[in-house]
């Protein structure tokens, strides 16, 4: 099939939606996904809808920020991991520059760890890539309508936590990590060393080492080797 480079502006709508586009009814969608095959497939799916149109694609956070600021879409669909960097930081940046932009996170990573973080960062919804196609499309439409989209189980979980400290919904150890700590933990699981992580996140090596120490303490781990093993296992299972 056709491949599209990052930050590619979609040239033509799907034929079945041409009439809807001519009437100005299609909402503009920008897709941020670092896997080309997934990005292409999602773009084809969106362009086949009579009410949606892909206006741009990006494979990394910097390209996405630039492309979204140029395209000014109605909706940005963003993966939680983008080539070793966090989609959460991209969402926070977009919220500061385009506060009215609707954002939906689409990820393989469990809602239990990321959904609340994504909402705090500025997203309006969180959907799983494993969900049925129509569910993903409905998530896009709900977010475009100004609604919040979460799965039923995650909605119940969030509401339970909002009821107060006596909630019976316990947090996992990973959920207790800060956004930055979780980002470092992910990168460790992807095989990056401390210096590589520091370079990716534009942090000092000593700051990354401090994050590592905090992660070990929160996860109850005794050594750097145990930390790396835990991180690799966590990333490999997709936090499911």
N, C-alpha and C positions, 0 to 999 in steps of 0.2 A: 504493500500500500504506500501512499504518499507519506513522506516525512516532513515535518515542519520545524524549522529552526526556532530557538527560543526568541521570544519577543516578536514573533511573526504576526503581521496583521492579516487577518483572514480576508481573502480576495473576493469571494462570491458566496452568497447564501445558497443553501440547498434549494433546488428547484421548487419543491413542494411548498416552501415558505416564501417564495418571491413575492406573491401577492400581498401577504401579510406585511412584509418588509416595506413594500411600496406605500402602504397606508400608514406607516410609521408606528405600527403596533408592537413590533418586536423589541424586547428589552435586550440591551447590550451586555454581554458577559465576557469577562476576562479570565482566562484559565491559567493558574500557576501550578505547574506539575513538572518535576524534574525527570520523569521517565517518558521519553519520546513516544513510545507506543501507547501508553496510557493517555498521554496528552492528546494524541491524534484521535484515539477512539472516543474520548470524551467530547472533543470538538465536533466530531461527526454526529454524535448523539444530540448535542445541543443544537447544532445547525439544522437538524431534521425536525425540530419543533417549530410549529407555526408562530409561537410567541417569543422565541428566544433566538439570539444571534451572537455568535462569537465575534468579538471585535479585536481580540489580541491574545497571544500566548506568550508565556515566559517559563523558563526552566530554572531560574534562580531568583533569590530575593532582590538583588540590585536591579536585575533586568525587569522584574515585575514592578518595582516601584517606579522606574522610569516609564515603562509602558503604560501603566495605569494612569499616571499623571498626564500622559499624552492622550490616551484614549478616552479618559473620563467615562468608564463604563457604569452601568446601573448596578452591576453585581460582580464581585471578585470571588472566584472559587479557588481556595488555597490549600495545598497540602501542608501537613504539619511539619514534615521534614523536607528540606530543599537542598540537596547536594551537601549535606553536612551542616547546614545552618537551620535555624528554627523559623518556621512560619509564624510563630507567635510574635517575634520581633518585627517581622514585616507588617503584621496586623496592627501592632502598636504604632508603627510609623505611619501607616495609612490613616489610622484614626486621628492622628495629630494634624495631618495635611488634608484629608478628605473625610471629615467627620460624618457626612451624610451617606457615604458609600456603604452599600449592603455587602457583608462578607459572610461567606459560608465556608467552613473548614470541611474538606473531604479527605479522609485519611483511612489507613488500615489500622491505625493505633487506637486503642481502646478509649471510649468516651470516659471511662472511670478515672483516667489519669488526665486527659486533656480537655474535656468539654468545658468544665468550669474555668480552666485557664484561658481557653479560647474566648469565652464570653467576657471574662474580665479584660482581656486584651482589646476587645472591641468587635468581635464577631457576633453575628446574630443567630448562628446555627452551627451544628456539628453533625455530619453524616458520615457513615462508614462506606468505604468503597465496596465492601462485601454485600451491601444492601441491594435489593432489587432495583432495576433501572428506574421504574416509575416512582419509587420512593425517593431516589436521589433527585429526580426532576421535580417532584413535589416539594422537596426541601428547598430547592432553588426558588421556586415560585412563592413559597411561604415567606422566605427571607426577603424577597423582592416586595412582598405585600407589607413588610414592616413587622412581621411576626417572628417569634423565636422558634427555631426547630431543634428539637432533641428527640431521641427515641423515648418511648413511654417509660422504659425502666430508668433512663437517666433523668427524665423529668421528675419522676417520683423521688429519685435520690437527691436531686437538688432541692426539691421542696422539703424533704425530710431534714436536710441540713439547715434550711432557713428557719425551721421551727425552733432551733436553739441548740445549746450544748448538750441537752439530754437526748438528742437524736440517737437512734439505734444504729445509724449508718456509720460504720467505722471506716477510717481512712487507712489505705494500705501504706506501707513504708514509703513506696515511691511517690505516692500522692503528697506526702509531707515535704518533699523536696521543693525548693523554690524553682521558679521558671529557669533561672540561670543554672542552678545545680542540676536540674533535669537535662538541660542542654548539654552540659559537660558529661553527665552520665551516659547520654545517648552516644556521644562522640567516642567515649571510651569503648562502648559496646560495638562501635563500627571500626575499631582497631586504631584509632588515632592516639598518639602519645601526647604528653602534656604540652610540649612545644608546638605541636601541630594544632592542638586545640586553642592555645593562646593566640596563634596566628589567625586562625579562622574567626575567633571571637573578638579580635583586637584587644586582647587583655595581656597583662604581664604574666610571665610564667609563675611568679609567686602567687598571683591572684588565683590562677587555675589550681595550684597546689592547695591553696586555702579551701577552695570549693571541694576538691577531692577529700580533704580531711573532714569537712562538714558532712559530705555524703556518707563517708565511712561510718561516722558517728551515728547518723540518723538510721542507717541500714544495719547497724550492729555488726559491722565487719572489722576484722582485726588487721588486715594487711592490704597492700596495693594489689596483690595477686587475687585475693578474694573479691576485691572491688571490680577488677576487670572481668573476672569470671561471671560475676553477678550481672554486670552490664551487658556482656555478650549474650548471655542466656535471655535476658530481658528483651534485647533488640531482636534476637533470632525468632522469638515466639510472637513478635509483633505486638507485644503487650496485650495479649488476648486473654 
